[in-house]
């Protein structure tokens, strides 16, 4: 009897260890994405100064990454279905690592922005595969444990990335200044690639009959590129014919994208979702909230460094209260508040965000660039709590009225909306900040805060159109 049961227990232990290793690998990939999406919030002023990139480089560093991620995230999952999740995971991790090396060694702004776009593109191929691999390979119990770890790990990454960037830049390791924040990905990516080759399931050739709407993705890419280029070019070098034409092209291609989604046989977004009032309302609120929130976080970092003359390390530490508030609110929301309060939690989050932004506005209006980091800390906690409630709740509530067969398309659409909104918000709010900076950085911060307050306030009535409750079961 012993000889029969021992191999079974050994096999179970090996299977369990392998699942934990896969989970660790997927968490590493997601953490790299979160860190690289937020790390330039602190590093941007230093990078722009050393590469002589000016305001334009500061405005493009974050949006370049988010643009590529948002556009390609919609098709990244389908490419995994078509060609195999293992293959796409390896391609995504390898490409992300190489792009990070190029970013770290970039001698000029143009190559750095190109590397950031490439990072985002390969990240969009990498991220969707992890969830699909786990869904196939994990037991229900292991899957529940895995989902429980995503929040803490990604929360720590969102805090740790910018803080680590601040300390690395101040330490000036090997005289490399900001470059190690990207070069560290070479080591992490290489380790991840070696582990992925060894442990990811090999019985995964994909389904070549899966259709990927490349035309739709291309139209969306031109839409976003036109809008972002016009916005950044116009606010940096004046509203010339080129800037206005770029925005017009963006609007025109958005109309073409919308038409494509209505007529394509296999659209990126299911037409039934766009006819769903609750889902479209949640997308509009999400677009506004993620744009305003991401833009606000970026300009707060700029204000601390350029206005209060805080070092990168001190600025990153000054933003810790905000990120801790965001994490605390996210845990509270996912810990039961979403199920209990539904869309009312989004409304509460928006109101709390308004209070926090109003508090910072009052402090800056009173003390200008003499306001201290300690004085700002309580207001930053309030902003973090408000945005955390919104960020954690909107994607969940948005699926409340979606049908089971729409859940995959809805989740992918919301992920892309989050990235694209972050790109728009980062570019727009930063542009407003620099436009107003000619009258002083305190004035610029006030104007940026007023814009964020206005966008947030305009979102409040739309919350009433969102689904009342989150789905009762995953996928519903």
VEXRO-199133 format. One record per residue (C-alpha): residue number from 0; residue in three letters; x, y negated, z. Coordinates in steps of 0.5 Angstrom, whole numbers, always signed. Each point is the difference from the previous one (the first is absolute). Layout:
VEXRO-199133
NUM	ALA	X	Y	Z
...
END
This chain:
VEXRO-199133
0	UNK	+0	+0	+0
1	UNK	+6	-5	+2
2	UNK	+3	+1	-7
3	UNK	-7	-2	-3
4	UNK	-1	-6	+3
5	UNK	+7	-3	+1
6	UNK	+1	-1	-8
7	UNK	-7	-4	+1
8	UNK	+1	-4	+5
9	UNK	+7	-2	-3
10	UNK	-3	-2	-6
11	UNK	-5	-4	+3
12	UNK	+5	-4	+4
13	UNK	+4	-1	-7
14	UNK	-6	-2	-3
15	UNK	-2	-5	+6
16	UNK	+7	-3	-1
17	UNK	+0	-1	-7
18	UNK	-7	-4	+1
19	UNK	+3	-4	+5
20	UNK	+6	-1	-5
21	UNK	-4	-2	-5
22	UNK	-4	-5	+4
23	UNK	+7	-3	+2
24	UNK	+1	-1	-7
25	UNK	-6	-3	-2
26	UNK	+0	-5	+6
27	UNK	+7	-2	-2
28	UNK	-2	-2	-7
29	UNK	-6	-4	+3
30	UNK	+4	-3	+5
31	UNK	+5	-2	-6
32	UNK	-6	-3	-4
33	UNK	-2	-4	+6
34	UNK	+7	-3	+2
35	UNK	+2	-2	-7
36	UNK	-7	-3	-1
37	UNK	+1	-5	+7
38	UNK	+8	+0	+0
39	UNK	+0	-6	-4
40	UNK	-4	-4	+4
41	UNK	+6	-2	+5
42	UNK	+5	+1	-6
43	UNK	-2	-4	-5
44	UNK	+3	-7	+2
45	UNK	+6	+3	+1
46	UNK	+0	+4	-7
47	UNK	-2	-6	-3
48	UNK	+5	-5	+3
49	UNK	+6	+5	-2
50	UNK	-2	+2	-7
51	UNK	-2	-8	-1
52	UNK	-7	+3	-2
53	UNK	-4	-6	+3
54	UNK	-8	+0	+1
55	UNK	-1	+4	-6
56	UNK	+4	+6	+3
57	UNK	-3	+0	+7
58	UNK	-7	+0	-4
59	UNK	+1	+6	-4
60	UNK	+4	+5	+5
61	UNK	-6	+2	+3
62	UNK	-5	+0	-5
63	UNK	+4	+3	-5
64	UNK	+0	+7	+4
65	UNK	-7	-1	+1
66	UNK	-2	-1	-7
67	UNK	+3	+6	-2
68	UNK	-2	+4	+5
69	UNK	-8	-2	+0
70	UNK	+0	+1	-8
71	UNK	+3	+7	+0
72	UNK	-3	+2	+6
73	UNK	-7	+2	-3
74	UNK	+4	+4	-5
75	UNK	+5	+3	+4
76	UNK	-5	+5	+3
77	UNK	-2	+2	-6
78	UNK	+7	+1	-3
79	UNK	+1	+5	+6
80	UNK	-6	+4	-2
81	UNK	+2	+0	-7
82	UNK	+8	+2	+1
83	UNK	+0	+3	+7
84	UNK	+1	-4	+6
85	UNK	+6	+3	+2
86	UNK	+3	-2	-7
87	UNK	-3	-7	+1
88	UNK	+3	-1	+7
89	UNK	+7	+2	-2
90	UNK	+0	-5	-5
91	UNK	-3	-5	+4
92	UNK	+5	+1	+6
93	UNK	+6	+0	-5
94	UNK	-3	-6	-4
95	UNK	-1	-4	+6
96	UNK	+7	+1	+3
97	UNK	+3	-2	-6
98	UNK	-4	-6	-1
99	UNK	+2	-2	+8
100	UNK	+8	+1	-2
101	UNK	-1	-5	-6
102	UNK	-4	-5	+5
103	UNK	+6	+1	+5
104	UNK	+5	-2	-5
105	UNK	-4	-5	-4
106	UNK	+5	-6	-2
107	UNK	-6	-4	-2
108	UNK	-7	-2	+1
109	UNK	-3	+3	-7
110	UNK	+3	+7	+1
111	UNK	-2	+0	+8
112	UNK	-7	-1	-3
113	UNK	+0	+5	-5
114	UNK	+3	+5	+5
115	UNK	-6	-2	+5
116	UNK	-5	+1	-6
117	UNK	+3	+7	-1
118	UNK	+0	+2	+8
119	UNK	-7	-2	+0
120	UNK	-2	+5	-7
121	UNK	+4	+6	+3
122	UNK	-3	-1	+7
123	UNK	-7	+0	-4
124	UNK	+2	+7	-3
125	UNK	+3	+2	+7
126	UNK	-6	-2	+5
127	UNK	-6	+4	-2
128	UNK	+3	+6	-1
129	UNK	+2	+1	+7
130	UNK	-8	+0	+2
131	UNK	-1	+5	-5
132	UNK	+5	+5	+1
133	UNK	-2	+0	+8
134	UNK	-7	+1	-2
135	UNK	+2	+6	-4
136	UNK	+5	+3	+5
137	UNK	-2	-1	+7
138	UNK	-6	+3	+4
139	UNK	-5	-4	+2
140	UNK	+3	-1	+7
141	UNK	+6	-2	-2
142	UNK	-3	-5	-5
143	UNK	-3	-3	+6
144	UNK	+6	+0	+4
145	UNK	+4	-3	-6
146	UNK	-6	-6	-1
147	UNK	+1	-2	+7
148	UNK	+7	-1	-1
149	UNK	+0	-5	-6
150	UNK	-3	-6	+4
151	UNK	+6	+0	+5
152	UNK	+5	+1	-5
153	UNK	-2	-5	-5
154	UNK	-1	-5	+6
155	UNK	+7	+1	+3
156	UNK	+2	-1	-8
157	UNK	-4	-6	-1
158	UNK	+3	-3	+7
159	UNK	+7	+3	-1
160	UNK	+2	-2	-7
161	UNK	+0	-7	+1
162	UNK	+3	+0	+7
163	UNK	+5	+5	-3
164	UNK	+1	-5	-6
165	UNK	+1	-6	+5
166	UNK	+6	+4	+4
167	UNK	+3	+2	-6
168	UNK	+1	-6	-4
169	UNK	+2	-4	+7
170	UNK	+5	+6	+1
171	UNK	+3	-1	-7
172	UNK	+2	+7	-1
173	UNK	+7	+1	-4
174	UNK	-1	-7	-2
175	UNK	-6	+2	-4
176	UNK	-5	-5	+3
177	UNK	-7	+3	-2
178	UNK	+2	+5	-5
179	UNK	+0	+6	+5
180	UNK	-8	-1	+1
181	UNK	+0	+3	-7
182	UNK	+6	+4	+0
183	UNK	-3	+4	+6
184	UNK	-5	+3	-5
185	UNK	+6	+4	-3
186	UNK	+1	+4	+6
187	UNK	-7	+1	+2
188	UNK	-2	+2	-7
189	UNK	+5	+5	-2
190	UNK	-1	+3	+7
191	UNK	-8	+0	-2
192	UNK	+2	+3	-7
193	UNK	+4	+6	+2
194	UNK	-5	+2	+5
195	UNK	-6	-1	-5
196	UNK	+4	+5	-5
197	UNK	+1	+5	+6
198	UNK	-7	+0	+3
199	UNK	-6	-3	-5
200	UNK	-4	+6	-3
201	UNK	+2	+2	-7
202	UNK	-6	+3	-2
203	UNK	-3	-7	-3
204	UNK	+0	-1	-7
205	UNK	-6	-4	+0
206	UNK	-6	+0	-5
207	UNK	+2	-3	-7
208	UNK	-7	-1	-2
209	UNK	+0	-6	+6
210	UNK	-1	-6	-4
211	UNK	+3	-7	+2
212	UNK	-2	-6	-2
213	UNK	+6	-4	-2
214	UNK	-4	-5	-4
215	UNK	-3	-2	+6
216	UNK	+6	+0	+4
217	UNK	+3	-5	-5
218	UNK	-5	-5	+0
219	UNK	+0	+0	+7
220	UNK	+8	-1	+0
221	UNK	-1	-6	-5
222	UNK	-6	-3	+4
223	UNK	+4	+0	+6
224	UNK	+7	-2	-3
225	UNK	-4	-6	-4
226	UNK	-3	-3	+7
227	UNK	+6	+1	+4
228	UNK	+5	-3	-5
229	UNK	-5	-6	-1
230	UNK	-1	-1	+7
231	UNK	+8	+0	+2
232	UNK	+2	-4	-6
233	UNK	-5	-5	+1
234	UNK	+1	-1	+7
235	UNK	+8	+0	-1
236	UNK	+1	-4	-6
237	UNK	-6	-4	-2
238	UNK	-7	+2	-3
239	UNK	+3	+0	-7
240	UNK	-4	+4	-6
241	UNK	+4	+6	+1
242	UNK	-3	+1	+7
243	UNK	-7	-2	-2
244	UNK	+1	+5	-6
245	UNK	+2	+5	+5
246	UNK	-6	+0	+5
247	UNK	-4	+0	-6
248	UNK	+3	+6	-3
249	UNK	-1	+3	+7
250	UNK	-7	-1	+0
251	UNK	-1	+2	-7
252	UNK	+3	+7	+1
253	UNK	-4	+1	+6
254	UNK	-6	-1	-4
255	UNK	+2	+5	-4
256	UNK	+2	+5	+6
257	UNK	-7	-1	+2
258	UNK	-3	+2	-7
259	UNK	+5	+6	+0
260	UNK	-2	+2	+7
261	UNK	-8	+0	-3
262	UNK	+2	+4	-6
263	UNK	+6	+5	+1
264	UNK	-2	+7	+0
265	UNK	+5	+1	+6
266	UNK	+0	-7	+3
267	UNK	+5	-2	+6
268	UNK	-6	-2	+4
269	UNK	-6	+4	+0
270	UNK	-6	-5	-3
271	UNK	-5	+3	+5
272	UNK	+5	-3	+5
273	UNK	+0	-7	-3
274	UNK	-8	+0	+0
275	UNK	+0	+2	+8
276	UNK	-1	-7	+3
277	UNK	+3	+3	+7
278	UNK	+6	+2	-3
279	UNK	+1	-6	-5
280	UNK	-1	-5	+6
281	UNK	+5	+4	+4
282	UNK	+5	-1	-6
283	UNK	-1	-7	+0
284	UNK	+0	-1	+8
285	UNK	+7	+4	-1
286	UNK	+3	-4	-5
287	UNK	-1	-6	+4
288	UNK	+2	+2	+6
289	UNK	+6	+4	-2
290	UNK	+2	-6	-5
291	UNK	-1	-5	+6
292	UNK	+3	+5	+5
293	UNK	+7	+1	-4
294	UNK	+1	-7	-2
295	UNK	-1	-2	+7
296	UNK	+5	+5	+3
297	UNK	+5	-3	-6
298	UNK	-1	-7	+1
299	UNK	+1	+1	+8
300	UNK	+7	+3	-1
301	UNK	+2	-6	-5
302	UNK	-3	-5	+5
303	UNK	+4	+3	+6
304	UNK	+7	+1	-4
305	UNK	-1	-7	-4
306	UNK	-4	-4	+5
307	UNK	+2	+2	+7
308	UNK	+7	+2	-3
309	UNK	+0	+7	+4
310	UNK	+5	+5	-3
311	UNK	-3	+6	-4
312	UNK	+1	+4	+7
313	UNK	-4	-5	+4
314	UNK	-5	-1	-5
315	UNK	-1	+8	-1
316	UNK	-1	+0	+8
317	UNK	-5	-6	+0
318	UNK	-4	+4	-5
319	UNK	+0	+6	+5
320	UNK	-7	-2	+4
321	UNK	-4	-1	-7
322	UNK	+2	+7	-2
323	UNK	-1	+3	+7
324	UNK	-7	-3	+0
325	UNK	-1	+3	-7
326	UNK	+2	+7	+2
327	UNK	-4	+0	+7
328	UNK	-6	-2	-4
329	UNK	+1	+5	-5
330	UNK	+0	+6	+5
331	UNK	-6	-3	+3
332	UNK	-4	+0	-6
333	UNK	+2	+7	-2
334	UNK	-1	+2	+7
335	UNK	-7	+0	+0
336	UNK	-2	-8	-1
337	UNK	-1	+1	-8
338	UNK	-5	+6	+1
339	UNK	-4	-4	+6
340	UNK	+0	-7	-3
341	UNK	+0	+1	-8
342	UNK	+1	-6	-4
343	UNK	-1	-5	+6
344	UNK	+7	+2	+2
345	UNK	+2	-3	-7
346	UNK	-4	-6	+2
347	UNK	+3	+0	+7
348	UNK	+7	+0	-3
349	UNK	-1	-6	-4
350	UNK	-2	-4	+5
351	UNK	+6	+2	+5
352	UNK	+4	-2	-6
353	UNK	-3	-7	-1
354	UNK	+1	-1	+7
355	UNK	+7	+2	+0
356	UNK	+2	-4	-6
357	UNK	-4	-6	+3
358	UNK	+4	+1	+6
359	UNK	+7	+0	-4
360	UNK	-3	-6	-4
361	UNK	-1	-4	+6
362	UNK	+7	+1	+3
363	UNK	+3	-2	-6
364	UNK	-4	-6	-1
365	UNK	+2	-2	+7
366	UNK	+7	+2	+0
367	UNK	+2	+0	-7
368	UNK	+7	+4	-1
369	UNK	+2	-1	+7
370	UNK	-5	+6	+2
371	UNK	+3	+5	+4
372	UNK	+0	+8	-2
373	UNK	-3	+1	+7
374	UNK	-6	-5	-1
375	UNK	-1	+4	-6
376	UNK	+0	+7	+2
377	UNK	-7	+0	+3
378	UNK	-3	-3	-6
379	UNK	+4	+5	-4
380	UNK	-3	+6	+4
381	UNK	-7	-3	-1
382	UNK	+1	+0	-8
383	UNK	+3	+7	+1
384	UNK	-6	+3	+3
385	UNK	-5	-3	-5
386	UNK	+4	+2	-6
387	UNK	+1	+7	+3
388	UNK	-7	+1	+1
389	UNK	-2	-2	-7
390	UNK	+6	+3	-3
391	UNK	-2	+7	+3
392	UNK	-7	-1	-1
393	UNK	-2	-2	-7
394	UNK	+3	+6	-4
395	UNK	-4	+5	+5
396	UNK	-7	-4	+0
397	UNK	+1	-1	-8
398	UNK	-1	+7	-1
399	UNK	-6	+0	+4
400	UNK	-5	+0	-6
401	UNK	+4	+4	-5
402	UNK	-2	+7	-2
403	UNK	+5	+6	+1
404	UNK	+2	+0	-7
405	UNK	+2	-7	+0
406	UNK	+4	+0	+6
407	UNK	+7	+1	-3
408	UNK	-1	-5	-5
409	UNK	-3	-5	+5
410	UNK	+7	+2	+5
411	UNK	+4	-2	-6
412	UNK	-3	-6	-2
413	UNK	+0	-3	+7
414	UNK	+8	+2	+1
415	UNK	+1	-4	-7
416	UNK	-4	-6	+2
417	UNK	+4	+0	+7
418	UNK	+6	+0	-4
419	UNK	-2	-5	-5
420	UNK	-4	-5	+5
421	UNK	+7	+0	+4
422	UNK	+4	-2	-7
423	UNK	-5	-5	-1
424	UNK	-1	-3	+7
425	UNK	+8	+0	+1
426	UNK	+1	-4	-7
427	UNK	-6	-5	+1
428	UNK	+1	-1	+8
429	UNK	+7	-1	-1
430	UNK	-1	-5	-6
431	UNK	-5	-4	+4
432	UNK	+6	+0	+6
433	UNK	+5	-3	-5
434	UNK	-4	-5	-4
435	UNK	-2	-3	+7
436	UNK	+7	+0	+3
437	UNK	+2	-6	-4
438	UNK	-4	-3	+6
439	UNK	+4	+4	+5
440	UNK	+0	+7	+2
441	UNK	-5	-1	+6
442	UNK	-5	-3	-5
443	UNK	+1	+6	-5
444	UNK	-1	+5	+6
445	UNK	-7	-4	+2
446	UNK	-2	+0	-8
447	UNK	+1	+7	+0
448	UNK	-3	+2	+6
449	UNK	-6	-4	-2
450	UNK	+0	+4	-7
451	UNK	+0	+6	+4
452	UNK	-6	-2	+5
453	UNK	-4	-2	-6
454	UNK	+1	+7	-4
455	UNK	-2	+3	+6
456	UNK	-6	-4	+2
457	UNK	-3	+1	-7
458	UNK	+1	+8	+1
459	UNK	-5	+0	+6
460	UNK	-6	+0	-4
461	UNK	+2	+5	-4
462	UNK	+1	+5	+5
463	UNK	-8	+1	+1
464	UNK	+0	+3	-7
465	UNK	+5	+5	+2
466	UNK	-2	+7	+2
467	UNK	-3	+0	+7
468	UNK	+4	+6	+3
469	UNK	+7	+4	-2
470	UNK	-1	+7	-3
471	UNK	-3	+5	+5
472	UNK	+5	+6	-3
473	UNK	+7	-1	-4
474	UNK	-2	-1	-7
475	UNK	-7	-2	+1
END
